[in-house]
């Protein structure tokens, strides 16, 4: 008899604990994922980039592109983007007209969701600067955002995401995307580990 | 002896299948995602930039195709047919408009463009449209996802936005820019 009561109590306890664990698992992602991740990723935690001849020299000599990579390299995750003149992953610039997009990142990936090759293209039909000048788009600001796409963090559009690097719109003179928001950092750590 | 040959043949078949799978899944790029960063546009800016503004319904989606124009966000595009009910700027004569969206799926490529407007059959929408820079009688959504609003009763919501506003209020904002 005593054993039967014990088992019944144990059953209730197990149900209670099970429901508790379920609620915890459901609530954790909602709290933690203040970034958007596409579920595509690089196979390795190191990738390489080269700069095409179409990229103005001043964008490299000013350190704008280097600093954009460094922001992600120093975010505390295992992921690194290094320069290599022989890399298939390339940053380009060109004149594409006032097509409403300032820059774009194109990522080729396979059926398993691993990235084969990536590219960033800056649209020079819009005005660019490396100094954060008020009537120009800032190269480092936009490059930091685009390298975030290489990691496969998606754009964010909510007004609450405005000051994150991965916010999907940009204005001239804007430089706050140069510095990663804690949620951007949480994103790269989530994908590639600490 | 026969067993050994059978085992070798089996190993050979497995190696060939594994090789094909490896090539198809790990080596050959088949899919592409394009993430743009967009010029931020508010309603007055969208209203000024758009060549026409309408309220209408998405009638159909045509098969995706390829285009090598550099101005597009991707080499694959998809056309949709929109039937206008009401124009808020620059009415057009045609009973239907063809709207070109970046991205889509062809036999050998699948491209998803994150920032493009998404238009699905049957959707009731308010669209800011620009004339396509490359093709005649083709339109694109102004500001990409920023130029598409879903209509639900008397409310509208911009794609990706978490804020709903009154359709009347949006129409007034658009009208104000034109006055």
Interface residues (C-beta under 8 A of the other chain):
Chain A: X38 X40 X94 X96 X97 X99 X100 X101 X102 X103 X104 X105 X106 X107 X108 X109 X110 X111 X112 X114 X116 X117 X126 X142 X145 X146 X149 X152 X154 X155 X157 X158 X159 X168 X169 X170 X171
Chain B: X24 X25 X26 X27 X28 X29 X30 X31 X32 X33 X34 X35 X36 X37 X38 X39 X40 X41 X70 X71 X72 X73 X74 X114 X115 X133 X142 X143 X144 X145 X146 X160 X161 X162 X163
